[in-house]
Amino acid sequence: MSKVFSFTGSDDFYPGGSIYPNPKEASLFLSLGRPVDAYFPLQKRSRISVPLGISGEWFEKKPKTSIETLPDECLFEILRRLPAGQDRSACSLVSKRWLMLLSNICKSEICSNVSLVEKDDDDQEFEDEGFLSRSLEGKKATDVRLAAIAVGTASRGGLGKLSIRGCHSDRGVTDVGLKAIAHGCPSLKALSLWELATISDEGLIEIASGCHLLERLDLCNCPKMTDKALIAVAKNCPNLTDLSIESCPNVGNEGLQAIGKLCPNLRSVSIKDCSGVGDQGIAGLLSPTSFVLTKVKLESLAVSDLSLAVIGHYGFAVTDLVLNCLPNVSEKGFWIMGNGHGLQKLTSLTIGYCRGVTDIGLEAIAKGCPNVQNFELRKCAFLSDNGLVSFAKAAPSLESLELEECHRITQFGFFGFLINCGAKLKDLTLERCYGIKDLNLELPAVSPCESVCAVSIRDCPGFGNASLAALGKLCPRLQHVELNGLEGITDAGFLSLVERSEAGLVKVNLSGCVNLSDTGVLSMVKLHGCSLEVLNLNGCKKVTDASLMAIAGNCSLLSDLDVSKCAITDTGITALAHGNQFNLEILSLSGCSMVSGKSMRALKNLSDTLEGLNIRHCNRISSRTVDMLLDHLWRCDILF
């Protein structure tokens, strides 16, 4: 110590030589040698981000210390101690790893100390109530997004409805994503999975285990889904009320039997294009739920007459029944279903593409289902006039009938049905029935159908003037008339219908009636202009400005007008714009080649009411005129 105080600068501080045995270490610090003539400024030492330690001759980096180095098990324990709410949502934004870990934490695994962490009032009010709805489609459907939904909705009302349609081609939805929903969304009540080839039973089993409040399940084109998943849903989701399965080939009888046995609240069932479903599955599904099941839809299934027999005997609560494309069901099946007397509450019945629908079967259905109100028949090739008339006599409660592509139905069956129908019939639709021919019929002296107020005849080429005159005679109280694509109708036939209408026409659709001219339109406007609200003249090439001028002066209640592809010009449009159109909301001029920008300025008079304007394929209207319309009709949606 005395040497330190007596040091004068000439003595060597350390007589043993350099204090650094290794010259490389000395270069790291300032030199302690003799002073030299050259001046060297002090060098600033570089900042080192990690601690350094001396081992031997060189400095070595110590291992990086960070929370990211923790294994998933430790990080999981930390994250599950976070309070619910914004803290958990904020942590999910740190990294994908944190997000996936948070999404796998079940509600029962969250450790929150109430004495240290007080929940936000909003979180307490809306937590786990299932208020929120989310939908993912196409590329947006990934596991990461499902994990974010599971974490983000947990304290903001809870996820109640989730719909996934399609998925990302590379990073699609898998069982991992469904597992995240199962752990983070116990309030889920409705789940829809469409076009998901990447999910299997494991994902749906996780949903069933974590979402016991599930009420609606919709599966479409999920080829990996089997009975195992449905059995898990049946065991864990007793509140299930709606089940829809489509194009799931590995779903069979066992899954449906489990649903019927373990889901006492089942209200609606739809099974379509599932090759593994047979009569045993339908029987096991319907028999235990006979007093609660109200809606049944069976389509494109390999079931036989036995399934229809079960429906006829056990469908005590069924109100809506749809049977489409059941090739193995014969006439016997429909006859047994009608004579089972179990469908007393049935109000809506739709049958299509079924060879077993014959006159005998249809009559049995009418007798066994006396309360049917709405009946639709599509592509029933063996149904004839006799069966239709018999059905009319045996169905006193019928309000609506729709026949589509029933080619054995002729003019006699159609008008025979109107003559024999009950007093409640309101709506009658005939579409693409090519068996109808326009014959001059001598109708019997019967009372007219006063209850019928709506008739739609679509694309029936044999329905002409004579048929229209008979229709007007039998249905004098028509208000809604649709005559779509009937090229055989002329002004004479249309006038016979219009002149017999006593209630006042409200909606008229004459789309595609190419032989109808101004004569028929002017007569209709004169007689029913005060009640007319909707008029469609699309494709009536013989309708000109004269009709449009009459409409402008007589149809003050008109709200929807379609004169697309008609022979109108600027004169007619100008007259319409300056007429008494106080309620016109929709105007379609598509394909009117003689309409130009001259008349478009007059449409400013309709700016207060017009909400939709279609000027597509109006080649004489310039882009400048369109810009002007966009400025003046700012509240109107314009198609151009």
Secondary structure, DSSP 8 states (H G I E B T S, - for coil): -HHHHT--SSS-SSTTS-S-SSHHHHTTS---S---SS----------SS-EEEETTEEEE-----GGGS-HHHHHHHHTTS-TTHHHHHHTTT-HHHHHHHHT--GGG----TTT----HHHHHHTTS--EEEEEEGGG--HHHHHHHHHHTTTTT-EEEEEEES--SSS---HHHHHHHHHH-TT--EEEEES-TT--HHHHHHHHHH-TT--EEEEES-TT--HHHHHHHHHH-TT--EEEEES-TT--HHHHHHHHHH-TT--EEEEES-TT--HHHHHHHHSTTTTT--EEEEES----HHHHHHHHHH-TT--EEEEE--TT--HHHHHHHHHT---TT--EEEEES-TT--HHHHHHHHHH-TT--EEEEES-TT--HHHHHHHHHH-TT--EEEEES-TT--HHHHHHHHHH--TT--EEEEES-TT---------S----TT--EEEEES-TT--HHHHHHHHHH-TT--EEEEES-TT--HHHHHHHHHH--S---EEE-TT-TT-BHHHHHHHHHHHTTT--EEE-TT-TB--HHHHHHHHHH-TT--EEE-TT-S--HHHHHHHHTSS-SS--EEE-TT-TT--TTTGGGGGGGTTT--EEE-TT-TTS-HHHHHHHHHHTTTSEEE-
